[in-house]
Amino acid sequence: MRSRAKGLLLGALHVILVLSLGAKLLIDRQRYPRVWAETIAYDPDSPIRGRYLAVRLQVEDEGIYSRPPAESPQQNRWMEMRNVRLGVENGHLVAFPSDDWTGIQVTRRERGGQTIVALEQPVDFYIPEHIPDPSLRPSGERLWVEVTVPPKGPPRPIRLGVKKNDVLTPLKID
């Protein structure tokens, strides 16, 4: 087989791999539940990775902090991290306690006199270079993200939205 034929075969293989991953994600988007979750955004730019928002998703606490942390190396009592599994209930992203290691943890923090439970690991949402940073919101507006929630692993972001006066409006990002 000549070099050119090998190169074309390798290129075709790469295209097939990328298309199969895209197809899997589209199928998962239809198969698994989707939900809007409020975010805590930070880190809007990286010279190596491009322009993106790293957002922590706020979750509903389903008894995560009602019991003491398990004796396990995954638990960190100083930051009150807990090992959880995610689900969707009544249109909310919900974290349930998990005794098994899932790779997903939540932390509890105080913000504005309110206790917030959020994913410890951020979810990245890539944005075009030419738009202003969508995480910088005026007073009274909060940034939300719609995510697909697979049975295992972190949520996958779909689109951003802004909630103002209890009305959620998806952002048009081109």
N, C-alpha and C positions, 0 to 999 in steps of 0.2 A: 504494500500500500504506500502510495507516495505521500510526501509531507503535506501537500495541499489537501488531499483527501482526509488525512488524519486530522488536520486543523478544522476542516468543515464538519467532520463527525463530532469532534470535541465541542465545537460551537453549538451544534444542534443538540447535543446532550445537555449543555448548560441551559439552553432555551427551554428544553423540556422540563428540566428541574425547576426553573423559575416559574413556568406556567403551572406545573403541578402544585407548587406551594401556593400560588395565587388561587387556584381552583379550590384547594383545601380550605383556605381562609374564607372564601366566599360561601362554600358549603356550610362551614361552621357558623358563619354569620346568620344563615337561614335556620340552622338546626338548633342552636343554643339560645338561651334567653338573652335579651338586650335590655339595658336599663340606663337611665341617666343618673349620674352621681356627681355630687358637688366636689369641687377640687380645692386643693391647696397647691398652687403653682409656684415653681421656682426654676432657676437655671435655664433661661430662654435661648442660650447660644453656646455653641462649642465649635472652635475652629476645625476640629477633626471630624466631628459627626454632622456638622451642618446646623441648621436652625431648627430648634425643637423646643417644646415645653416638656419638662419633666413634672408630672403632676402626681400628687398623692390623692387617692380617692377616699372620701369620707364614707364610712359604712355604718349601718345600724348595728348596735351591740346586742346580740342575742345571748345574754348571760355569760359573756366572755370574762368579765371582771367580777362575777358573783362568786367565783370559786378561786382558791389559791392556785398559783402557778404550779404546774407539774414539776417534779424534780427531773429536769432534763437539761442537757447542754444547750438546747435551742432557746431556753427561757432566759430573760435578762430582767431581773427584778428591779433594777435601778431605772430602767426606761419603761417598765411595765409592759414589755412586749409579750404578746401571746400568739401561739401557733393557731391558725384558723383554716377553715375551708369556706369558700364563698358560695352564695346562692342569691336568688332573686325571690322576694316575697312582697306582694302587694305593691309592685312597682318600685321597690327600694333594693339597693345593694346591701346584702346582709352578711355579716361574718358570724359563723358558728364555731364554738370551741372544737378543737380537734386534738385528740391524744396522739395521733400519728403525725409524723413530720410531713407537711405539705409544701414547705418552701414559701408559704405566705404567712406573714406576721402583721399584726396590728399594734399600734401604740395608742395610748390615751394621753391627751394633752389638754391644757386649759387655754382657751382663746376667748377674750372678751367676756370673762366670767362664765363661760360655757364649756362643758367638757366635750371634746371632739375625739372620736375614735376614727383613725385613718390607717390605711395600708402603710406599712413601713417602706416597702419597696415602691419606688415611683414607676409610673407608666409613662412612656415617651410618646408624644404626639408631634409628628414632624410638620413644620409649617413652611410656606414659601418665603424666600428672601425678601420679597417686595412688600409684604404686609406688615403693619405695625404689630407689636407684641400684644396678642389677645389676652394675656394674663393681667395686663394693666387696665383695670376697670374703674370707672368712676364710682363714687360713693353710692350705695344702694344697689349695685350690680354685683352678681357673683358668677364666676366662671364654672360651667358644668361640662362634663364630657359623657357622651354616650359610649357604652362599652358592651362587648359581647362577653358573656361569662361562661367559659368552658368548665367542664366538671373538674379538671385538674389544671393547674398553672394559673398565671396571673390574668386579669381581664385584658381584653384587646380593645384599644380605642378605635372608635369609628368616626366621630365628629364632635366638634365643640359647640357649646351653646352658652347663652347668657340668660340668667334669671333676674328679672326686675319686676317688682310688684307682683310676685307669685306667677309671672308669665315667663315660660321658658321659650326662648327663640333661638333656633339653630343659627350659627354663624356661617356665612357664605365665604369660604376660603378658597380662592382660586390661585 
